[in-house]
């Protein structure tokens, strides 16, 4: 079993930046692919970004391409989501999750963090 804890959310004005972290414990973090998801009030959970265990492959939702960057440091058991040029529509609770599969589908992920709130004002 892997435990995941996100941090770094907050309130930011449109055009600003935030850096989210996802710290893992209790398992072999380096053996998992890492995904980021978000959910806004009244909306379905949405895929944001994905990175494989070796950082050789990444995938982004079209809505965040060019603005968000996903990375990881396996030695620190930590993943990151750098978010630049934030827009109000980026508002939501951001969660990290891990799986052995390459997937943008939330239910394919085995372990989830509690999420961190990101609010972008106009």
C-alpha positions as CSV (number, residue, x, y, z in Angstrom):
1,X,0.0,0.0,0.0
2,X,1.2,3.5,-0.9
3,X,0.2,6.7,0.9
4,X,0.2,9.9,-1.1
5,X,0.1,13.5,0.2
6,X,-0.4,16.5,-2.0
7,X,0.7,20.1,-1.0
8,X,1.1,23.5,-2.6
9,X,-2.4,24.5,-3.4
10,X,-3.8,27.9,-2.7
11,X,-5.4,31.0,-4.0
12,X,-3.8,32.7,-7.0
13,X,-4.8,35.4,-9.5
14,X,-5.2,34.6,-13.2
15,X,-1.8,34.5,-14.9
16,X,0.0,33.3,-11.7
17,X,1.8,30.1,-10.9
18,X,1.7,27.3,-8.4
19,X,3.8,24.2,-7.8
20,X,2.1,21.2,-6.4
21,X,3.9,18.3,-4.8
22,X,2.9,14.7,-4.2
23,X,4.9,12.8,-1.6
24,X,4.7,9.0,-1.4
25,X,5.4,6.7,1.5
26,X,4.8,3.0,2.3
27,X,5.6,1.6,-1.1
28,X,8.0,1.6,-4.1
29,X,7.2,5.0,-5.7
30,X,9.7,4.5,-8.5
31,X,7.8,1.5,-9.8
32,X,4.6,3.4,-10.5
33,X,3.4,5.8,-13.1
34,X,2.1,9.1,-11.6
35,X,-1.1,10.9,-12.6
36,X,-2.6,14.2,-11.7
37,X,-6.4,14.8,-11.7
38,X,-8.6,17.7,-10.8
39,X,-12.3,18.1,-9.9
40,X,-14.3,21.3,-9.8
41,X,-17.6,21.7,-8.0
42,X,-20.4,20.1,-10.0
43,X,-18.0,18.6,-12.5
44,X,-16.6,15.2,-13.2
45,X,-13.0,14.4,-12.2
46,X,-10.7,15.4,-15.0
47,X,-7.4,14.1,-16.1
48,X,-4.6,16.7,-16.0
49,X,-1.2,15.1,-16.5
50,X,0.7,11.8,-16.4
51,X,4.4,10.8,-16.1
52,X,5.9,7.3,-16.2
53,X,8.3,5.9,-13.6
54,X,11.4,6.8,-15.5
55,X,10.3,10.3,-16.6
56,X,10.7,9.2,-20.2
57,X,7.1,9.8,-21.1
58,X,4.5,12.4,-20.2
59,X,1.0,13.2,-21.3
60,X,-1.1,16.3,-20.8
61,X,-4.7,17.2,-21.2
62,X,-5.2,19.6,-24.1
63,X,-6.5,22.3,-21.8
64,X,-3.2,22.5,-19.9
65,X,-0.6,21.8,-22.6
66,X,2.1,24.5,-22.7
67,X,1.2,25.8,-19.3
68,X,1.6,22.8,-16.9
69,X,4.7,20.6,-16.5
70,X,4.8,17.3,-14.6
71,X,8.0,15.9,-13.2
72,X,9.2,13.6,-10.5
73,X,12.2,12.9,-8.2
74,X,12.2,9.2,-7.3
75,X,15.0,9.6,-4.9
76,X,12.8,11.9,-2.9
77,X,9.6,9.8,-3.5
78,X,8.0,13.0,-4.8
79,X,6.2,14.1,-7.9
80,X,5.5,17.7,-9.0
81,X,3.0,19.6,-11.1
82,X,4.2,23.1,-12.1
83,X,1.3,25.2,-13.1
84,X,1.9,28.5,-15.0
85,X,-0.4,31.0,-16.6
86,X,-3.2,29.8,-14.5
87,X,-6.8,30.5,-15.6
88,X,-10.0,30.6,-13.6
89,X,-11.1,27.4,-15.3
90,X,-8.1,25.6,-13.7
91,X,-9.9,26.0,-10.3
92,X,-10.5,22.6,-8.6
93,X,-9.2,20.1,-6.1
94,X,-6.0,18.5,-7.5
95,X,-5.1,14.9,-6.6
96,X,-2.2,12.7,-7.4
97,X,-2.5,9.0,-7.9
98,X,-0.3,6.0,-8.9
99,X,-0.8,2.9,-11.0
100,X,1.4,0.4,-12.8
101,X,-0.6,1.1,-16.0
102,X,-0.3,3.9,-18.6
103,X,-3.8,5.4,-18.3
104,X,-5.7,8.7,-18.2
105,X,-8.7,6.9,-16.5
106,X,-9.0,7.6,-12.8
107,X,-10.4,4.2,-11.8
108,X,-7.3,2.5,-13.2
109,X,-5.3,4.1,-10.4
110,X,-4.6,2.1,-7.2
111,X,-3.8,4.8,-4.7
112,X,-4.8,8.4,-4.3
113,X,-3.9,11.4,-2.2
114,X,-6.4,13.5,-0.4
115,X,-6.1,16.4,-2.8
116,X,-5.1,20.1,-2.5
117,X,-7.3,23.0,-3.4
118,X,-6.3,25.3,-6.2
119,X,-8.4,28.5,-6.7
120,X,-7.7,30.9,-9.5
121,X,-9.4,34.3,-9.4
122,X,-10.2,36.5,-12.3
